[in-house]
Each structure stands twice: as C-alpha cells, then as structure tokens.
Amino acid sequence: APPQPAAPEGAARDGAGPAPATPFRVATYNGGLAMGVLKYVDERAEPLIRALAEQPVDLLCVQEFWLEEHWQKLVAATSSTLPSTFRLPPGHEEGGCSEQETDPLVACAAQRCAGLTQHALLPCLLRSCSARLTSLSPDCFNCLAANPRKGPDELAQACLRTRPKSAAGARPPARAGGAAAPEAYSGASGTAVLTNAEILERDSLVLPSAIDRRAVLYTRLSPPSLGELHVFCTHLTASLEGVPHPRNTSWQKDQSAQIDALLAYVDQKTGGRGATLLLGDLNTGPAIAPSISARLPAHYDRLLARGFVNPYASQKDAKCTYCFDNPLDGGKGTRGLLIDHVLLRGFEGHVSGTQIMRSSLTIEAGKKKVKSGFSDHYGVLVTLSGRDS
C-alpha cells in the first residue's frame, strides 16, 4: 500500500507526540520476460505481475519488460499503489527487409537451429548465424526482432518490403556515443519506473549498446518523509560468454562504456549533490563469501569509487540475486551472483535491505506441470528512513 502522508509538524498521534515519518521502500526487479530467450515467458507473465503488484514498495525499477503487452499489464496491476510511471517508448518503426537479407539468415537457421523452441532459437542464431545477423540493415533487424514469438520463415515473410514504411512515430532520445543501431523488441529498453511519490522531473539517456537497447531513466522525486531524491534506474549489458559480439568488440567493453556514460549522466543531473539512488540490474557485482561470485568486479568498484554504497551487499544475510539453483536457471549449483542493486550516495538516514520475489511457482507448460522461478533473477528491496524515524 502507498505510504500515508506525514502528519503536519507538531501533530500528535494518540497523544504520544509527533507521528514518525513513513519509511520509503525502493526496489529493483528484473522480470526476465525476454521472449525468445528465456523459458516460459507466456506462462510466467501473469503470476509474476500479480506477485510483483503485491510487493510493499513505494518506488520500483523494473527491467526486461520488453513487450508492450507486459508493460501495460503491470501498469494496470499497480495503478492504485504506484500510479506515477516512466518508460521510454519503443524507438523504431516496423522497418523492412529485402530477400537478399533474409534468405541467407533463413537458410542458416534451417541448417544450424532447426527445431529449436523460442527460448533456444535466438541464442542459437547469435552463436551460429551471427554473421548473417550482423549483415542485416538496422531496419531489417529491428523488424525481425520485433515479434520474438514468430520463427525465422514467418518473420522473414512479414518483414519483406511489400508496403511503404509509415512516417509516423516519435524519434528515439539522444544516444550516448553513437548513431542508431539494430535493436531487439522494436527498440524497447525493457526498463521502467513506477512510484507513488510525486515525480518532479523526468529525463533519460540511451546508452551505447548492441542488440538490446539500454537506457538510464532519471526521475527527481519528492517523497513526503525524505525530501528530494535523485533516482537513476537502468539495466547494463551482460557479459555474454560464448555469444559473438556483432561489432567485433567485447560485451565487457560495452558495459564499461555504459558505466562511463552513466556516471557522467549522474553528475550532470545531480551536480554531485543531494540524496541519489542508482538501482537496477547492473550485471556487475562483488564476491561475498561463501557463495557469491564476483561479476566484472572492477566495473562494480568504479561505482563505489564515485561515492556509492551498497547497503544490502553489506548485510550479513546478503544473498545472490542471480542464483544457479533458481529453477529457471537450471536449478543446479550452490553459488550465484549479486548483480541487482540499490546503490545510495549522499543519503544520511537509516537503511535496511531484503529480497523480494524469491519464491518459485508451478506452471503448466504444454501438457505437464513444471517448477519455475518467477524470473531468472530475484529482487532487492531497500527501506529508507529519515534520521528521526
């Protein structure tokens, strides 16, 4: 439920003196609704959204809500508790392909990836047909990647240039460090902010990336109990072992460039002052004994070097958020990564953290019931309280 407005200064509650300020609860959650990449997206979406809408949060940064249908269902489910939202629209028109572009890709898919299901098809294409994918024009790639429920043959027919492109639609925001490029899911970033606090300002920065569009969403909020907060919600590129990079560079260099742009943007918007939150799936994190492995720790250390602290990771009960025993990740192993974060800078109140969305669910896939996680990630919730709370 949304926090109640703080009582006026000096107001008494049951004759016991001034009412304490209401804590402000912020959370990050990667929904793993990557159609065409992860399993059981259609089966998981509805229970995931219902469960997420029940979480006791005042500010939520979500990632991997790539499809418009999933985003609209989340907005509807949280309309009474998190009524203020911010999400970039998809950045591209439908586009179009020539047969000279699609025929080699379809032939490669038939030879190398025949019979694979949705969640296995795209990784196969990236591994085995990457040269065919990277030779596509941005318009063609964007069209082929817009509807991940379809197979290569069906998509190729739908994307052939048989009708004029529409000139309507908003242009995407400015991109840090480069021109337009091929992007999946019609150029959606999959990242969004939902809150019950007053949003005083909205802004965004599109980060340099390959295949998936990455963005930083900025909101300046005014929670009644805390004063103003600068909030940055993002999802940085993962290090995709075994997947060739379409630009003959590395995924790690992509993330490094994104961190450069992100930190510069934080300084630009805050001027180095004020309470600041940086939250999301950052795809980097520390090693914590005994069971949390590091992921690109030098990148994570760069964030801490700029004054951010990680209250949840500092707790003795900190757990992985991308865990190898998650049923959606294969359900094997005892280790994991802590890559989903709520980082703070310049906040002087009380802070405590916990995890959300850790439970599993049973879904019907085909004609059998299977155990799954809501996502391949677990969420992190951090409660912020003023000094006098």
Summary of the structure (lengths in Angstrom):
residues: 389
radius of gyration: 21.6
end to end distance: 18.9
largest distance: 78.7
contacts: 1281
relative contact order: 0.16
helix: 28%
strand: 26%
